[in-house]
Amino acid sequence: MDPELPIVIVPPNLLQRTWLGLRERSGGQSEAACVWIGDREGQVSTTSDVLFPQDYGPVRAGALHHVSSRRAMNLLFEDLRRRGKQITADIHTHPPGYPELSEVDRAHPVEFRPGLLVMVVPDFARGAPLLSAVSAYLYVAGGRWRRLGRNETASAILVRDV
C-alpha cells in the first residue's frame, strides 16, 4: 500500500531562495542538491529552511551526477539534530531535457522514508521558480517510487506563508 500523499508547506521566499541556491551551486552545468527542513506532524510538513550539502563539505558534481561526501552529510544531519528539525523534501537539479528520477537518484535519496517527497528541478534551476516545472516523486518503500502527476504535485506542495 502506498503511503498517503504528504503535504509540504513552503513559504514563497524559501522557494525563491531554494531555486537561486540550486542555480548558483550548479553553475548552469552540473547537478546541485538541497533539502527542505522543518517540522513534520503526520503527513503535513511545515518547511522553515533549506540546507545545501555543498555548504557542509565537498561534493562531486557533473551534468548527470551529484555525490555529497560522507562528511558533508554527517554535518548536515548533525545540524538537523541540533535544530530539532526534520527533512521535509529532497530536491536536486537535472540538465535540460532530463526531468526523470534516475536509477542513481532512486538508489540514493537523502533518506529512505516512506512518504519522502523528492523533486527534480529542470535545467539546473535556470528558469523561474515554478513548481509546475518540477518532476515530483514519492518514496513508497522497498526501493519503490511513484511519480506524482501535476495535480498531485500541486496538492502536495503548498506555497504559502506560515
N, C-alpha and C positions, 0 to 999 in steps of 0.2 A: 504494500500500500504506500502510495506517495505521501510525503509529508504535506501538511497544509501549506498553502501559499503564504509566505511571510509578507508582512507589511513593514517596509523600511521607510521611515520618515527622515528626510534630509532637508535642512534649510537651504534656500536658494543660494546664499553666499558661500556655503560649503560645497555645493555642486560646482559653482564657478571656480572656487579655489582648487577643487579636485582636478577639473579639466585643465586649468592653467598649469598646475603642478605636473600632471602627466605630460602635457605638451613640452614644458621646459625640460623635464628629465629625459624625454625621448629624443629631443633634438631633431624631431621630424624624421628620424631614420632608424630608431631602434625601439623595441618594446620597453614600456615603463609600467610599474605596478604600484598599487597602494591598497590600503584597507580603510574602510569607514569604521569608526569605533563609536560606542555609545552604550546605552542600556537596553537590554532585551527583557521583555516581560511576555512570556508565552510566544506568540507569533509576531508580536509588534516590537519593533526596534526603533529607538529614537537616537539618531546619529548626532554626535556632538563634535567630532573632529575627524581629520584624515591624517593617516600616517603613511609615509613612503619608506619602504625598506632601505632604499638607497641613502636615506638620511642617517641610517644607523650603522652602515658598513658597506663594504664593497659588493657590487653586483656585476654580473657578466650579462651583457645585453647585445642583441643584434636585431636585425629586421624580423626574425622569426623565433626569437627566444629571449627569455629574461630569467636569470637564475640569481636569487639572492643568496648571499653567503650565510652559512650557519650562524656566524657571529651577528650579522645584521638581524636575522630573525630572532635569535635569542634576546638581543637587546630590545627589539620591538615588543616581544612578549613580556619582558620584564617591565617595560614602560606601561603596557596594558594592565598588568597586575598592580603596579604602583598606583595607577589612576583608578583602579577598581572598575575598569570598563571591559567591554567585550566587543568582538568583531561583529559588525552588522552587515558588511558586504565586502567581497573580494573583487577588486577592479584592476584591469590591465588593458593596455592598448595592443592593437594589431595593425599591420600595414594595410594600405589601401587594397580593397578587393578581397579581404580575408576576414569576414565577420564571425566565423565559426570558432567554437571552443576546440582547440587542437587536442590530439591524443595526449600530448605532454601536459597541457593545461588540465585535462581530466584526471591525470595521474598525480598531479602535484598542486592541489588547491592549498590555500593557506591553512585550512583545517578541514578535516573530514567530519562535518556535522550535518546530519540530515536537516534540510531546510536552509542550508547556506545559499545565499544569493551570490552569483558570480556574474559580473558584467564585462563584456568585451567592448571597448571603445574603439571605433574605427579610425583609420587614417592617422594613427599616432596622436589623436586628440587635436588635430589641426583645425577642425571645424568648430562651429558654435556648440556650447554645451547643451545638447538636446538629447533627452532620454529616448526620443523616438529613433535616434540613430544607433543606439547600443543594441547588442545582442545579449539577452539575459538568460541565465541558466539556473536551475535549481538542483542542488545535490540531493539525490534521493537516498541512497545508501548502497553499500557494497560495490562502490565504483560506478554506480549508475547515475546518469544525469538526465534532466529533461529540459529541453529548450522551451522558453516561455514565448508565447505569441505576443504581439504588440499590445493587445488589450490586457493580458495578464501582467505584462511588464508595467503598464500604466497603473494597474491596480496594486502592484507590489511595491512600487517606488513612488512615494508621495513627496513632492517638492513643496514644502511649506515651512514657515517659521514655527519654531517650537517654544 
